[in-house]
Amino acid sequence: MQLDTRDEALLDELAEEYSERLRRGEQPAFADYLDAYPHLAEAIGRLFPTIAIMEDAGGSTEDAAADTELLTPGTRLGHFRIIERLGEGGTGAVYLAEDEELGTQVAIKVPARGRCGSGAEWAGILDEARTAAGLEHPAIVPVHYFGREPDGTCYLVMKYLEGGSLAERLNDGPLEGREAAQILGTIAEAVGYLHRKGFVHRDLKPLNILFDREQRPYVADFGLALHAAVQGRRAGDRSGTLRYMAPEQVRGEAQWLDGRADVWALGAIFYEMLAGQPAFVSEEAAELAEEILHREPRPLRQQRPSLSAELERICLKCLAKDSTQRYPTASDLAADVRRWLRPRRRHAALAACVAVGVVLLGVAASLWGSGRSTTAPAALTGTITAAALNGTIDIRVWNPSDPGRSGLGLGDRGVLPLRPGDQIRVEARLNRPAYAYLVWIDSQGAAWPVYPWTPGDWTARPARETPQERLALPEAADEGWPMQGPRGMETLVLLARDVPLPADLRLETLLAGLPRQPCQDPQGILWFENGRPVAAAADPLRGPSFSEPLKIADPVLQTQELLRRRLTPYFPVLRAVSVANQGE
């Protein structure tokens, strides 16, 4: 976004005001600035969170433990004797201690700054105690006791888990996909329970994932847990550990947080388990905040090519910048992980080999019966190589109430933008018979099946599919599909392969979590091949293009990049066209 001199000066003034209010201890509502200056929304969205991060170290509480008063071995808190310090976190230090009355070992947490001298500190530790004590879940660390010494020292007594933390485990490198998924599934179920109780954890990270001696994982540390009943008063609060904070946490939108902020943190943890390094790696707080807000993590399978594409999809869905594109709940995330972990009834690779064999036999039979040769088909002797699969798509448009809009193609002037009352037909061509799949992605990022499913219903896929060379849909020549939905860019996608899509490869899950596609150019039209823009004139079917690719909204390009990463491992043909829709 290019700013003129006047807007740059205004932005400088707003940034100085915002920074000064932070230094005075205020919690200015980030959204207020966006609402007041909508034409500067993009610049404010990039600059202001970075200012906030620089003012208070990003709300990350990792350094706060430096203020904790460390307790020496032998120190007594009530009838508990300190044995050793186990570690330090953002909200305090944790010690191994002995319960001298019961003769058992426990973990004791002492809050940052070591004492509850002020009312706010006392209320904070008491809130954590009450929160944790009210949570009863097999994967949440139970709290046994809350104590306060005469000198003001507060402490929480919890179950001691001998297996260490996930952070310690990750020191040895990444985990295998199945092990990481099992940990994530268990933790996500516990976090889902927490959300149903009305809380957002806000500080999920490897240090707060603990293991017992049987290596079962638990969620710990509820010092920053925020209940829905009080979060309306927390505008501007950026509490958490920056590396695992969702974009909305970085922006200080605590008053609007819900469980999807924790879903982001679970995705960041999952990424680190699979990659052996964080999703966002900058060491400087401001740079790290910039990464979280505006950059995509490096694709997991660039680092581990053998990693399951489904696990990568699950992880990246958690890390969607837009919270509406993540899993709605941690329980939904857990269910998706459990589905992946469930044993398959048959091996997908074997099924694919069988399908390839069937197709080759069908081709051989066709050649044999065609009368072109009286000898054995060349396909059986290995002397013929099938042409590389390729294809094209187009959309035909007409409006029953407007005679001027009758059977227009995307290459015809005046066809765009698509408008209410328009009906469309879809045409797809392949250079040879193959299994084709058509999907429509609307301006809100939702993917809808077009073919071979019953349009709009992912569950209605035919039991048997046949290779196609040309498709014209709807099947009845005098019918069309009405254009509906809000303004934005609409995308038609053609996918093709030589064998049917395996039953255990769910296309709807690969297409989940796509960004919204706003429309900046009412004449916008852009063609893609394997996620990359291509010139319309290169294909006679399409005709001329009416806008430059660089004028198309960036989310459209982001969508195509996501499609390329997710779909090209399964489909040699990935063609798409995005067009402007005027909206209802």
C-alpha positions as CSV (number, residue, x, y, z in Angstrom):
1,M,0.0,0.0,0.0
2,Q,1.4,3.4,-1.1
3,L,0.8,6.3,1.3
4,D,0.9,9.9,0.2
5,T,2.8,12.5,2.3
6,R,-0.3,13.6,4.2
7,D,-1.2,10.0,5.2
8,E,2.4,9.3,6.2
9,A,2.4,12.3,8.5
10,L,-1.0,11.3,10.0
11,L,0.3,7.7,10.6
12,D,3.3,9.1,12.4
13,E,1.1,11.1,14.7
14,L,-1.2,8.2,15.4
15,A,1.8,5.9,16.1
16,E,3.3,8.4,18.5
17,E,-0.1,8.8,20.3
18,Y,-0.5,5.1,20.5
19,S,3.0,4.6,21.9
20,E,2.6,7.3,24.5
21,R,-0.6,5.9,25.7
22,L,1.1,2.5,26.2
23,R,3.9,4.1,28.1
24,R,1.3,5.8,30.4
25,G,0.0,2.4,31.3
26,E,-3.2,2.7,29.2
27,Q,-4.6,-0.1,27.1
28,P,-5.7,1.7,23.9
29,A,-8.1,-0.4,21.8
30,F,-6.3,-1.3,18.6
31,A,-9.7,-1.6,16.8
32,D,-10.6,2.0,17.6
33,Y,-7.8,3.2,15.4
34,L,-8.9,0.9,12.6
35,D,-12.5,2.1,12.8
36,A,-11.5,5.8,12.9
37,Y,-9.1,5.6,10.0
38,P,-10.3,2.8,7.7
39,H,-8.2,4.1,4.7
40,L,-5.0,3.4,6.8
41,A,-6.2,0.0,8.0
42,E,-3.4,-1.9,6.3
43,A,-0.6,0.4,7.5
44,I,-2.1,0.5,11.1
45,G,-2.4,-3.3,11.0
46,R,1.3,-3.7,10.3
47,L,2.7,-0.9,12.5
48,F,0.7,-0.6,15.7
49,P,1.1,-4.2,16.9
50,T,4.9,-3.9,16.4
51,I,4.9,-0.7,18.5
52,A,3.1,-2.5,21.3
53,I,5.5,-5.5,21.1
54,M,8.5,-3.1,21.4
55,E,6.9,-1.2,24.3
56,D,6.3,-4.3,26.5
57,A,8.3,-7.1,25.0
58,G,5.2,-8.3,23.2
59,G,3.3,-9.3,26.2
60,S,5.5,-12.3,26.4
61,T,5.9,-13.4,30.0
62,E,9.0,-15.5,29.5
63,D,11.3,-12.8,31.0
64,A,9.1,-12.2,34.0
65,A,10.5,-15.1,35.8
66,A,13.7,-13.2,36.2
67,D,11.8,-11.3,38.9
68,T,10.9,-14.5,40.8
69,E,12.5,-14.9,44.2
70,L,14.3,-18.2,43.9
71,L,13.8,-20.6,46.8
72,T,16.8,-22.7,48.0
73,P,16.5,-26.5,48.8
74,G,15.3,-27.0,52.3
75,T,13.0,-24.0,52.3
76,R,9.6,-24.8,53.8
77,L,6.3,-23.5,52.6
78,G,3.7,-24.8,55.1
79,H,4.3,-28.5,55.4
80,F,6.1,-28.7,52.0
81,R,9.9,-28.8,51.8
82,I,11.6,-27.6,48.6
83,I,13.9,-30.2,47.1
84,E,15.0,-28.5,43.8
85,R,13.9,-26.0,41.2
86,L,12.4,-27.7,38.2
87,G,12.2,-24.6,35.9
88,E,10.9,-21.1,35.4
89,G,8.1,-20.0,33.2
90,G,6.4,-16.7,32.4
91,T,4.2,-16.7,35.5
92,G,6.6,-18.0,38.1
93,A,9.1,-20.7,39.1
94,V,8.2,-24.4,39.7
95,Y,9.9,-26.6,42.3
96,L,9.9,-30.2,43.3
97,A,8.9,-30.5,46.9
98,E,8.1,-33.1,49.5
99,D,4.7,-33.2,51.3
100,E,6.1,-33.9,54.8
101,E,2.8,-35.0,56.1
102,L,2.0,-37.6,53.4
103,G,5.6,-38.4,52.4
104,T,4.8,-37.8,48.7
105,Q,6.4,-35.6,46.1
106,V,4.5,-32.6,44.6
107,A,5.2,-29.7,42.3
108,I,4.9,-26.2,43.8
109,K,4.5,-23.1,41.7
110,V,5.6,-19.7,43.2
111,P,4.3,-16.7,41.1
112,A,6.6,-14.1,39.5
113,R,8.0,-11.6,42.0
114,G,7.6,-14.4,44.6
115,R,5.0,-12.6,46.8
116,C,1.4,-11.6,46.7
117,G,2.0,-8.3,48.4
118,S,-0.5,-6.3,46.4
119,G,-4.2,-6.9,46.0
120,A,-3.7,-7.5,42.2
121,E,-1.0,-10.1,42.7
122,W,-3.0,-11.8,45.4
123,A,-6.1,-11.9,43.2
124,G,-4.1,-13.2,40.2
125,I,-2.7,-16.2,42.0
126,L,-6.0,-16.9,43.7
127,D,-7.8,-16.8,40.3
128,E,-5.3,-19.3,38.9
129,A,-5.8,-21.6,41.9
130,R,-9.6,-21.4,41.5
131,T,-9.4,-21.9,37.8
132,A,-7.2,-25.0,38.0
133,A,-9.1,-26.5,41.0
134,G,-12.3,-26.3,39.1
135,L,-11.0,-28.2,36.1
136,E,-11.4,-32.0,36.2
137,H,-9.9,-33.6,33.1
138,P,-7.5,-36.5,32.8
139,A,-5.1,-34.5,30.7
140,I,-5.1,-31.3,32.9
141,V,-2.6,-31.1,35.7
142,P,-4.7,-31.1,39.0
143,V,-4.1,-28.5,41.7
144,H,-4.2,-29.9,45.3
145,Y,-3.7,-26.9,47.5
146,F,-3.2,-23.1,47.6
147,G,-1.1,-21.5,50.4
148,R,0.1,-18.1,51.6
149,E,2.9,-17.6,54.0
150,P,3.0,-14.9,56.7
151,D,5.6,-13.0,54.7
152,G,3.2,-12.9,51.8
153,T,4.6,-15.7,49.6
154,C,1.8,-17.4,47.7
155,Y,2.1,-20.8,46.1
156,L,0.2,-23.5,44.3
157,V,0.7,-27.2,45.1
158,M,0.1,-29.5,42.0
159,K,0.6,-33.1,41.0
160,Y,4.2,-33.8,40.2
161,L,4.8,-35.3,36.7
162,E,8.0,-37.1,36.4
163,G,8.2,-37.2,32.6
164,G,9.4,-33.7,32.1
165,S,8.1,-31.2,29.5
166,L,7.5,-31.2,25.8
167,A,10.1,-28.4,25.6
168,E,12.7,-30.8,27.0
169,R,11.7,-33.6,24.6
170,L,12.0,-31.3,21.6
171,N,15.6,-30.6,22.5
172,D,16.3,-34.0,20.9
173,G,14.8,-33.0,17.6
174,P,11.4,-33.4,15.9
175,L,9.0,-36.2,16.7
176,E,7.6,-38.8,14.4
177,G,4.3,-37.8,12.8
178,R,2.2,-40.4,14.7
179,E,3.7,-39.6,18.1
180,A,3.2,-35.9,17.5
181,A,-0.4,-36.4,16.4
182,Q,-1.1,-38.6,19.5
183,I,0.2,-35.8,21.8
184,L,-1.7,-33.1,19.9
185,G,-5.0,-35.1,20.0
186,T,-4.8,-35.6,23.8
187,I,-3.9,-32.0,24.5
188,A,-6.5,-30.6,22.1
189,E,-9.2,-32.6,23.9
190,A,-8.1,-31.1,27.2
191,V,-8.1,-27.6,25.7
192,G,-11.5,-28.2,24.3
193,Y,-12.8,-29.1,27.7
194,L,-11.2,-25.8,29.0
195,H,-13.0,-23.9,26.4
196,R,-16.4,-25.4,27.3
197,K,-15.8,-24.1,30.8
198,G,-15.5,-20.6,29.4
199,F,-11.7,-20.2,29.5
200,V,-9.0,-19.4,27.0
201,H,-5.6,-20.7,28.2
202,R,-3.6,-18.0,26.4
203,D,-0.2,-19.5,27.2
204,L,-0.1,-22.9,25.6
205,K,3.5,-23.8,24.7
206,P,5.9,-26.8,24.9
207,L,7.0,-25.8,28.4
208,N,3.4,-26.1,29.6
209,I,2.9,-29.6,28.2
210,L,4.1,-32.1,30.8
211,F,4.3,-35.9,30.8
212,D,3.9,-38.4,33.6
213,R,6.0,-41.5,34.0
214,E,3.9,-43.4,31.4
215,Q,4.5,-40.5,28.9
216,R,0.9,-39.3,28.9
217,P,0.7,-35.6,28.2
218,Y,-1.0,-32.9,30.4
219,V,-1.8,-29.2,30.1
220,A,-0.3,-27.1,32.8
221,D,-0.1,-23.5,34.0
222,F,-3.3,-21.6,34.1
223,G,-1.9,-18.3,35.3
224,L,-3.0,-16.4,32.2
225,A,-6.3,-18.2,31.6
226,L,-9.0,-15.7,30.8
227,H,-12.7,-16.3,31.4
228,A,-15.3,-15.0,29.0
229,A,-17.1,-13.2,31.9
230,V,-14.2,-10.8,32.4
231,Q,-12.4,-10.5,29.1
232,G,-14.5,-7.5,28.0
233,R,-12.4,-5.4,30.4
234,R,-9.1,-6.6,28.9
235,A,-8.8,-4.6,25.7
236,G,-5.1,-4.1,24.8
237,D,-3.9,-7.0,27.0
238,R,-1.2,-8.9,25.1
239,S,-0.4,-11.5,27.7
240,G,1.1,-14.8,26.6
241,T,4.3,-16.1,25.2
242,L,4.9,-14.3,21.9
243,R,6.2,-17.2,19.9
244,Y,2.9,-19.1,20.4
245,M,0.5,-16.1,20.4
246,A,-2.2,-15.8,17.7
247,P,-2.3,-12.7,15.6
248,E,-5.3,-11.4,17.6
249,Q,-3.3,-11.8,20.8
250,V,-0.4,-9.9,19.3
251,R,-2.8,-7.1,18.4
252,G,-4.0,-6.8,22.0
253,E,-7.5,-8.0,21.3
254,A,-8.0,-9.9,24.5
255,Q,-11.6,-8.6,24.8
256,W,-12.5,-10.6,21.7
257,L,-10.4,-13.7,22.2
258,D,-12.0,-17.1,22.0
259,G,-10.8,-20.7,21.8
260,R,-9.4,-20.2,18.3
261,A,-6.5,-18.3,19.8
262,D,-5.6,-21.5,21.7
263,V,-6.1,-23.5,18.4
264,W,-3.4,-21.3,16.9
265,A,-1.0,-22.1,19.8
266,L,-1.7,-25.8,19.4
267,G,-0.8,-25.5,15.7
268,A,2.4,-23.7,16.6
269,I,3.2,-26.5,19.1
270,F,2.3,-29.1,16.5
271,Y,4.5,-27.4,13.9
272,E,7.5,-27.5,16.3
273,M,6.9,-31.1,17.1
274,L,6.9,-32.0,13.4
275,A,9.6,-29.6,12.2
276,G,12.0,-29.6,15.2
277,Q,11.9,-25.8,15.2
278,P,9.2,-23.1,15.8
279,A,6.9,-22.0,13.0
280,F,8.1,-18.4,13.5
281,V,11.8,-18.2,14.2
282,S,12.9,-14.5,14.7
283,E,14.6,-13.8,17.9
284,E,13.8,-10.0,18.1
285,A,10.3,-9.4,19.5
286,A,9.3,-6.9,16.8
287,E,10.4,-9.1,14.0
288,L,8.7,-12.1,15.6
289,A,5.5,-10.1,15.8
290,E,5.8,-9.2,12.2
291,E,6.2,-12.8,11.2
292,I,3.1,-13.9,13.2
293,L,1.0,-11.1,11.7
294,H,2.1,-11.1,8.1
295,R,4.2,-14.1,7.1
296,E,3.4,-17.8,6.5
297,P,5.5,-20.5,8.1
298,R,7.8,-22.5,5.9
299,P,5.9,-25.5,4.5
300,L,6.5,-28.5,6.7
301,R,7.1,-30.9,3.9
302,Q,9.9,-28.7,2.5
303,Q,11.7,-29.7,5.6
304,R,10.4,-33.3,6.0
305,P,9.3,-34.5,2.5
306,S,8.1,-37.8,3.9
307,L,5.6,-36.2,6.3
308,S,2.0,-36.9,5.8
309,A,0.2,-34.2,3.7
310,E,-2.8,-34.6,5.9
311,L,-0.8,-33.7,9.1
312,E,0.6,-30.7,7.3
313,R,-2.9,-29.6,6.3
314,I,-4.1,-30.0,10.0
315,C,-1.2,-27.9,11.2
316,L,-1.5,-25.1,8.7
317,K,-5.3,-24.9,9.3
318,C,-4.5,-24.1,12.9
319,L,-2.1,-21.4,11.9
320,A,-4.5,-19.5,9.6
321,K,-4.1,-15.8,10.2
322,D,-7.8,-15.3,10.0
323,S,-9.3,-17.0,13.1
324,T,-12.5,-17.8,11.1
325,Q,-10.4,-20.1,8.9
326,R,-9.1,-22.2,11.8
327,Y,-10.8,-25.1,13.5
328,P,-13.9,-23.6,15.3
329,T,-13.0,-25.5,18.5
330,A,-10.1,-27.4,19.9
331,S,-12.4,-30.4,20.0
332,D,-12.8,-30.2,16.2
333,L,-9.1,-30.2,15.9
334,A,-8.8,-33.2,18.2
335,A,-11.5,-35.1,16.2
336,D,-9.6,-34.4,12.9
337,V,-6.4,-35.7,14.4
338,R,-8.1,-38.8,15.8
339,R,-9.5,-39.5,12.3
340,W,-6.0,-39.5,10.9
341,L,-4.8,-41.8,13.7
342,R,-7.6,-44.3,13.1
343,P,-6.3,-47.4,11.4
344,R,-7.1,-47.6,7.7
345,R,-9.1,-50.5,6.4
346,R,-6.9,-50.8,3.4
347,H,-3.5,-49.4,2.4
348,A,-4.0,-46.4,0.1
349,A,-0.9,-47.2,-2.0
350,L,-2.2,-50.7,-2.7
351,A,-5.6,-49.3,-3.7
352,A,-3.9,-46.8,-6.1
353,C,-1.8,-49.6,-7.7
354,V,-4.9,-51.7,-8.2
355,A,-6.7,-48.6,-9.8
356,V,-3.7,-48.0,-12.1
357,G,-3.9,-51.6,-13.2
358,V,-7.6,-51.4,-14.0
359,V,-7.1,-48.2,-16.1
360,L,-4.2,-49.7,-18.0
361,L,-6.3,-52.8,-18.8
362,G,-9.1,-50.6,-19.9
363,V,-6.8,-48.7,-22.3
364,A,-5.4,-51.9,-23.6
365,A,-8.9,-53.4,-24.2
366,S,-10.0,-50.2,-26.0
367,L,-7.0,-50.3,-28.3
368,W,-7.4,-54.0,-29.0
369,G,-11.1,-53.6,-30.0
370,S,-10.6,-50.5,-32.1
371,G,-9.5,-52.4,-35.2
372,R,-6.4,-50.2,-35.6
373,S,-4.1,-53.1,-35.3
374,T,-4.2,-56.8,-35.8
375,T,-1.2,-57.4,-33.6
376,A,-0.8,-57.2,-29.8
377,P,-1.5,-53.6,-28.6
378,A,1.6,-51.5,-28.4
379,A,0.6,-50.3,-24.9
380,L,1.2,-53.9,-23.7
381,T,4.7,-54.0,-25.2
382,G,5.8,-50.6,-23.6
383,T,6.3,-48.8,-26.9
384,I,3.6,-46.1,-26.4
385,T,3.8,-43.4,-23.7
386,A,0.6,-41.6,-22.9
387,A,0.7,-37.8,-23.4
388,A,1.1,-35.7,-20.3
389,L,-2.3,-34.9,-18.9
390,N,-3.5,-31.3,-19.4
391,G,-6.8,-29.4,-19.3
392,T,-8.6,-26.1,-19.6
393,I,-11.7,-24.6,-18.0
394,D,-14.1,-21.9,-18.9
395,I,-17.3,-20.3,-17.6
396,R,-20.3,-19.3,-19.7
397,V,-22.6,-16.6,-18.4
398,W,-26.2,-15.5,-19.2
399,N,-28.9,-13.6,-17.5
400,P,-32.6,-14.5,-18.3
401,S,-33.7,-11.0,-17.6
402,D,-31.0,-9.3,-19.7
403,P,-30.9,-10.2,-23.4
404,G,-27.4,-8.6,-23.6
405,R,-26.0,-11.2,-21.3
406,S,-26.7,-14.4,-23.2
407,G,-24.1,-17.1,-23.5
408,L,-21.1,-14.8,-22.8
409,G,-17.7,-16.4,-22.2
410,L,-15.0,-15.0,-20.0
411,G,-13.3,-13.8,-23.1
412,D,-16.2,-11.5,-24.0
413,R,-16.2,-7.9,-23.1
414,G,-18.8,-6.8,-20.5
415,V,-19.1,-10.2,-19.0
416,L,-17.6,-9.0,-15.7
417,P,-18.3,-8.5,-12.9
418,L,-20.7,-11.4,-12.4
419,R,-23.9,-10.0,-10.9
420,P,-27.1,-11.0,-9.2
421,G,-29.4,-12.7,-11.7
422,D,-26.6,-14.2,-13.7
423,Q,-26.5,-17.9,-14.3
424,I,-23.3,-19.8,-15.2
425,R,-22.4,-23.0,-16.9
426,V,-19.0,-24.6,-16.5
427,E,-17.0,-26.2,-19.3
428,A,-13.9,-28.3,-18.8
429,R,-11.7,-30.1,-21.3
430,L,-8.9,-32.6,-21.0
431,N,-6.4,-33.6,-23.7
432,R,-7.3,-37.3,-23.1
433,P,-9.8,-39.2,-20.9
434,A,-9.1,-39.0,-17.2
435,Y,-10.8,-38.6,-13.9
436,A,-11.9,-34.9,-13.5
437,Y,-12.9,-33.1,-10.3
438,L,-14.5,-29.6,-10.3
439,V,-14.7,-27.3,-7.2
440,W,-16.0,-23.8,-6.7
441,I,-14.4,-21.6,-4.1
442,D,-16.6,-18.7,-3.1
443,S,-15.5,-15.2,-2.1
444,Q,-15.6,-16.2,1.6
445,G,-13.0,-19.0,1.0
446,A,-15.5,-21.9,1.3
447,A,-15.0,-24.7,-1.2
448,W,-18.1,-26.4,-2.8
449,P,-18.0,-29.6,-4.9
450,V,-19.3,-29.3,-8.5
451,Y,-18.4,-32.6,-10.1
452,P,-18.6,-35.6,-9.8
453,W,-20.4,-35.0,-6.5
454,T,-23.9,-33.8,-6.4
455,P,-23.2,-30.0,-6.5
456,G,-22.8,-28.6,-3.0
457,D,-22.7,-31.9,-1.2
458,W,-19.4,-33.5,-0.3
459,T,-21.1,-36.7,0.9
460,A,-22.8,-37.3,-2.5
461,R,-20.0,-38.8,-4.5
462,P,-20.9,-41.5,-7.0
463,A,-19.9,-45.1,-6.2
464,R,-18.3,-45.5,-9.6
465,E,-16.6,-42.8,-11.6
466,T,-15.7,-42.8,-15.3
467,P,-12.9,-41.1,-17.2
468,Q,-14.0,-37.9,-19.0
469,E,-12.5,-35.8,-21.8
470,R,-15.0,-33.0,-21.8
471,L,-17.6,-31.7,-19.2
472,A,-20.4,-29.2,-19.7
473,L,-22.4,-28.6,-16.5
474,P,-25.2,-28.5,-15.5
475,E,-25.9,-31.5,-17.7
476,A,-29.2,-30.0,-19.1
477,A,-28.1,-27.6,-21.8
478,D,-30.9,-25.1,-21.0
479,E,-30.0,-24.8,-17.3
480,G,-27.5,-22.8,-15.3
481,W,-26.4,-22.3,-11.7
482,P,-27.4,-18.9,-10.2
483,M,-24.7,-16.7,-8.9
484,Q,-25.1,-16.0,-5.2
485,G,-23.1,-14.7,-2.3
486,P,-21.3,-11.5,-1.2
487,R,-19.0,-9.4,-3.3
488,G,-15.5,-10.8,-4.0
489,M,-13.5,-13.0,-6.2
490,E,-15.0,-16.4,-7.1
491,T,-12.8,-19.3,-8.2
492,L,-13.4,-22.4,-10.4
493,V,-10.9,-25.2,-10.0
494,L,-10.3,-28.1,-12.3
495,L,-8.4,-31.1,-11.0
496,A,-7.6,-34.2,-13.0
497,R,-5.7,-37.5,-12.5
498,D,-5.3,-40.8,-14.3
499,V,-6.8,-42.9,-11.5
500,P,-9.9,-42.2,-9.3
501,L,-9.4,-40.2,-6.1
502,P,-8.8,-42.7,-3.2
503,A,-11.6,-43.0,-0.8
504,D,-9.4,-42.1,2.2
505,L,-8.2,-38.9,0.6
506,R,-10.8,-36.3,1.5
507,L,-10.7,-33.4,-0.9
508,E,-12.9,-31.3,1.3
509,T,-10.3,-31.4,4.1
510,L,-7.5,-30.4,1.7
511,L,-9.6,-27.4,0.7
512,A,-10.5,-26.3,4.2
513,G,-9.3,-23.0,5.7
514,L,-8.8,-20.9,2.6
515,P,-8.8,-17.1,3.0
516,R,-11.5,-14.8,2.0
517,Q,-11.0,-13.3,-1.5
518,P,-12.0,-9.6,-1.7
519,C,-12.4,-7.9,-5.0
520,Q,-10.4,-4.8,-5.8
521,D,-11.1,-4.7,-9.6
522,P,-14.7,-5.2,-10.9
523,Q,-13.2,-6.4,-14.2
524,G,-10.9,-8.8,-12.3
525,I,-10.1,-12.1,-14.1
526,L,-7.0,-14.3,-13.6
527,W,-6.1,-17.7,-14.9
528,F,-3.9,-20.1,-13.0
529,E,-1.9,-23.3,-13.8
530,N,-0.6,-25.2,-10.8
531,G,-1.1,-22.2,-8.6
532,R,0.8,-19.7,-10.9
533,P,-0.9,-16.9,-13.0
534,V,-0.8,-17.6,-16.7
535,A,-1.6,-15.3,-19.7
536,A,-5.1,-15.9,-21.0
537,A,-4.0,-15.3,-24.6
538,A,-1.9,-18.5,-24.4
539,D,-5.0,-20.6,-24.7
540,P,-7.5,-19.9,-27.6
541,L,-10.3,-21.2,-25.5
542,R,-10.1,-18.3,-23.1
543,G,-9.7,-15.2,-25.2
544,P,-8.2,-11.9,-23.9
545,S,-7.8,-10.9,-20.2
546,F,-9.1,-7.6,-19.0
547,S,-6.9,-6.9,-16.0
548,E,-3.3,-7.2,-15.0
549,P,-2.5,-10.1,-12.6
550,L,-0.8,-7.7,-10.1
551,K,-4.1,-5.8,-9.7
552,I,-5.8,-8.9,-8.4
553,A,-6.3,-9.0,-4.6
554,D,-3.4,-10.7,-2.8
555,P,-5.7,-13.3,-1.1
556,V,-6.5,-14.7,-4.5
557,L,-2.8,-15.4,-5.1
558,Q,-2.5,-16.7,-1.5
559,T,-5.4,-19.1,-2.2
560,Q,-3.7,-20.4,-5.3
561,E,-0.4,-20.9,-3.5
562,L,-2.3,-23.0,-0.8
563,L,-4.0,-25.0,-3.6
564,R,-0.6,-25.6,-5.2
565,R,1.0,-26.9,-2.0
566,R,-2.0,-29.0,-0.9
567,L,-3.2,-30.4,-4.2
568,T,-0.3,-30.9,-6.7
569,P,1.0,-34.0,-4.8
570,Y,-2.3,-35.7,-5.8
571,F,-3.3,-34.0,-9.1
572,P,-1.1,-33.5,-12.2
573,V,-3.7,-31.1,-13.5
574,L,-4.5,-28.1,-11.4
575,R,-6.2,-25.3,-13.4
576,A,-8.2,-22.4,-12.0
577,V,-9.9,-19.1,-13.0
578,S,-10.8,-16.4,-10.5
579,V,-13.4,-13.8,-11.6
580,A,-15.0,-10.7,-10.0
581,N,-18.5,-11.1,-8.5
582,Q,-20.5,-8.0,-7.9
583,G,-22.3,-9.7,-5.0
584,E,-25.9,-9.5,-3.7
